[in-house]
């Protein structure tokens, strides 16, 4: 399989990705079924790596399972759980297995998750992980020693949070990731589209690297309140919470809100990254509501 996502980036297509969580256990059936529903609607499917420091199946193993079904993965790789040796080993393994897309992440703190006594590693963080991927693609390891068995072929991206309170911090972090070799950026959940517009015009303009706005399906006012309490850096506006609370069908209202946000994002940036935790099956309907036509259904 050639790298469909990379080709779409290079062609400057409007990019659509979606996030699917690996299973918490040994049975991947639900994950695979959710990913299959997204075929023909997204360019690639993100597989999370211990998101919120909660135990789940290896993102690398889950990505292989999707690849076997003809679904192109973006394998998230976080620095929290592995040292430089382990990260490089997994990156080389990913390349050998045909997994080309990597989202380089620092990783959420252990204390946020379900194994609070686990030891955090953080031998690297996202910028140095991007630099390491660049070296591996050049046939060098972290220590700049030659790899005798050929370089990797990885297409690396990074996360970005346009809603970060510190504007200078946002710009500095973005520029460092850009310099480290990030080829695409997927954003955190976006609710402030004026801020996204400012980020696109004042920081991301002229970089020629696509920014995919994070669109999150809110299922109810209670769900929105939970996000506000538990997801750092995100503040769902009260107007959205009130809409969900007043709706006769909160889930349908959440889909309408997500579709509106997709349409807004399309006017500002080069793609959307869809997140619908446990309801990934609704993403095609949201895209239809936002007038996003299917992409070529043949994954090749």
C-alpha positions in Angstrom: 0.0 0.0 0.0 1.3 3.4 -0.9 1.0 6.3 1.5 -2.4 7.8 0.6 -2.3 10.3 3.4 1.2 11.6 2.3 0.0 11.9 -1.3 -3.1 13.9 -0.2 -0.8 16.2 1.9 1.5 16.7 -1.1 -1.5 17.3 -3.4 -2.8 20.0 -0.9 -6.1 18.2 -0.7 -8.6 19.1 2.1 -7.5 16.4 4.6 -9.8 14.4 6.8 -8.6 12.1 9.6 -10.4 10.5 12.5 -9.4 9.1 15.8 -10.1 5.6 17.0 -9.0 4.2 20.4 -7.4 0.8 20.6 -9.2 -1.8 22.7 -8.7 -2.2 26.4 -8.1 -5.9 26.2 -7.1 -8.5 23.5 -10.2 -8.3 21.3 -9.8 -5.6 18.5 -13.2 -6.3 16.8 -14.9 -3.1 17.8 -11.9 -1.0 16.9 -11.7 -2.6 13.5 -15.5 -2.3 12.9 -15.4 1.4 13.7 -12.4 2.0 11.4 -14.1 0.2 8.6 -17.1 2.5 8.8 -14.6 5.4 8.1 -13.3 3.8 4.9 -13.8 6.2 1.9 -14.5 9.1 4.3 -11.1 9.8 5.8 -7.6 9.8 4.4 -6.2 8.0 7.5 -7.3 6.8 10.9 -5.4 7.9 14.1 -4.6 5.2 16.6 -4.1 6.7 20.1 -1.1 5.8 22.3 -2.2 5.6 25.9 -4.3 8.8 25.6 -4.8 10.4 29.0 -2.3 7.9 30.3 -5.1 5.2 30.3 -4.0 1.6 29.5 -5.0 0.4 26.1 -3.5 -1.9 23.4 -0.3 -0.9 21.8 -0.8 1.7 19.1 1.7 -0.1 16.9 -0.1 -3.4 17.2 -3.5 -1.7 16.6 -2.1 0.1 13.5 -1.0 -3.2 12.1 -4.5 -4.7 12.5 -5.9 -1.7 10.6 -3.3 -2.0 7.9 -4.3 -5.7 7.4 -7.9 -4.4 6.7 -6.6 -2.0 4.1 -7.1 1.0 6.4 -4.2 3.5 6.5 -3.3 4.3 10.1 -1.6 7.3 11.7 0.2 5.7 14.6 0.5 8.0 17.5 3.7 7.6 19.5 4.1 9.1 22.9 7.4 9.5 24.8 5.9 8.8 28.3 6.3 5.0 28.4 9.5 4.3 26.4 13.1 5.4 26.5 15.1 6.4 23.4 16.0 2.8 22.6 12.4 1.6 22.8 11.0 4.5 20.7 13.5 3.9 18.0 12.9 0.2 18.0 9.2 0.8 17.6 9.8 3.4 14.8 12.0 1.0 12.9 9.4 -1.8 13.4 6.6 0.5 12.2 8.5 1.3 9.0 9.2 -2.4 8.4 5.5 -3.3 8.9 4.4 -0.6 6.3 3.1 1.9 8.9 4.3 5.2 7.5 2.4 7.9 9.3 3.6 8.8 12.9 2.2 11.5 15.2 4.9 12.4 17.6 3.6 13.2 21.0 5.2 14.0 24.4 2.3 12.1 26.2 0.0 12.9 29.0 1.3 12.7 32.6 0.9 9.4 34.4 -1.0 11.0 37.2 -3.8 11.8 34.8 -4.5 8.1 34.1 -5.4 4.7 35.6 -1.9 3.6 36.6 -0.8 6.4 38.9 2.1 4.5 40.4 3.6 3.6 37.0 7.0 5.2 36.2 7.1 7.9 33.6 10.1 7.9 31.2 10.0 11.0 29.1 13.6 10.3 27.8 12.5 12.4 24.8 9.7 14.8 24.2 7.8 15.5 21.0 10.4 17.8 19.4 13.3 15.4 20.0 11.1 12.5 18.8 10.5 14.4 15.5 14.3 15.0 15.3 14.9 11.3 15.9 12.5 10.3 13.2 14.3 12.6 10.8 17.6 10.9 11.6 16.1 7.4 11.2 14.8 8.5 7.8 18.4 9.6 6.9 19.8 6.2 8.0 21.1 7.4 11.4 20.2 6.6 15.0 19.6 9.0 17.9 23.4 9.1 18.4 24.0 9.9 14.7 25.4 6.4 14.1 24.8 4.8 10.8 22.0 2.2 10.5 23.4 -0.8 8.6 20.0 -2.1 7.5 18.7 0.9 5.6 16.8 4.0 6.7 13.2 4.2 7.7 10.4 5.7 5.6 8.2 7.6 8.0 6.0 10.6 7.5 5.9 12.5 10.8 3.4 14.9 12.2 2.8 16.7 15.5 0.1 18.1 17.7 -0.7 21.8 18.0 -3.0 23.7 20.3 -4.1 27.0 18.8 -6.0 27.8 22.0 -2.9 27.8 24.2 -3.1 30.8 26.5 0.5 31.8 25.9 0.7 33.2 22.3 4.5 33.4 22.4 4.7 29.9 23.8 2.4 28.6 21.1 4.5 30.2 18.3 7.8 29.0 19.8 6.5 25.4 20.2 5.0 25.3 16.7 8.2 26.7 15.1 10.4 24.2 17.0 8.2 21.3 15.7 8.3 22.7 12.2 12.1 22.9 12.3 12.3 19.4 13.7 10.6 18.0 10.6 6.8 17.9 11.3 5.1 17.4 7.9 1.5 18.0 9.2 -0.2 19.2 12.4 -3.3 17.9 14.1 -4.9 20.2 16.6 -6.5 19.7 20.0 -10.2 20.1 20.3 -11.1 23.5 18.7 -14.0 25.6 20.1 -12.6 29.1 19.5 -12.5 29.6 15.8 -11.5 33.2 16.0 -8.4 32.0 17.8 -7.8 29.4 15.1 -8.1 32.1 12.4 -5.5 34.2 14.2 -3.2 31.2 14.5 -3.6 30.4 10.8 -2.9 34.0 9.7 -0.2 35.0 12.2 1.7 31.8 12.9 1.0 29.0 10.4 0.7 31.2 7.3 3.4 30.4 4.7 4.6 27.2 6.3 3.1 25.1 3.6 2.3 22.4 6.2 -1.3 21.4 6.7 -3.1 22.2 9.9 -6.0 19.8 10.7 -8.5 21.4 13.2 -9.7 19.0 15.9 -13.5 18.6 15.9 -15.0 16.8 18.8 -18.5 15.3 19.0 -20.1 16.5 22.2 -22.9 14.0 23.1 -24.6 16.0 25.9 -24.3 18.9 28.2 -22.9 16.5 30.8 -20.3 15.3 28.3 -19.3 18.9 27.7 -19.0 19.6 31.4 -16.8 16.5 31.8 -14.5 17.8 29.0 -14.2 21.2 30.8 -13.3 19.5 34.1 -11.0 16.8 32.8 -9.3 17.9 29.6 -6.6 20.6 30.3 -6.6 23.6 28.2 -10.1 23.1 26.8 -13.1 25.3 27.7 -16.4 24.5 26.0 -18.3 27.8 25.8 -21.5 28.0 27.9 -23.5 28.8 24.7 -22.7 25.3 23.4 -23.5 23.7 26.8 -26.8 25.5 26.9 -27.6 24.4 23.3 -27.0 20.7 24.3 -28.9 21.1 27.6 -32.0 22.6 25.8 -32.0 20.1 22.9 -34.7 17.4 22.7 -32.1 15.1 21.2 -28.7 16.2 22.6 -26.7 13.7 20.5 -28.3 15.0 17.3 -27.6 18.6 18.5 -24.0 17.6 19.1 -23.7 16.3 15.6 -25.1 19.6 14.3 -22.6 21.5 16.3 -19.7 19.3 15.0 -20.9 19.8 11.4 -21.0 23.6 11.9 -17.5 23.5 13.2 -16.3 21.4 10.2 -17.7 24.0 7.9 -16.0 26.8 9.8 -12.7 24.9 9.8 -12.9 24.4 6.1 -12.8 28.2 5.6 -9.7 28.5 7.8 -7.4 25.6 7.4 -6.4 22.5 5.3 -8.3 19.8 7.1 -10.2 18.4 10.1 -9.3 15.7 12.6 -12.6 14.1 13.8 -12.9 12.8 17.4 -16.1 11.0 18.4 -15.2 8.8 21.4 -17.2 5.5 21.3 -19.4 6.9 18.4 -16.9 6.9 15.5 -19.8 5.4 13.5 -21.4 8.9 13.4 -18.5 10.6 11.8 -19.6 9.9 8.2 -23.0 11.4 9.0 -21.4 14.5 10.5 -19.3 14.9 7.4 -22.5 14.6 5.2 -24.2 17.3 7.3 -21.1 19.5 6.7 -21.3 18.9 3.0 -18.0 17.0 2.9 -18.2 14.6 0.0 -16.7 11.1 0.2 -13.1 10.7 -0.9 -12.2 7.9 -3.3 -13.4 4.8 -1.6 -10.5 2.7 -3.0 -7.7 2.7 -0.5 -4.6 2.0 -2.5 
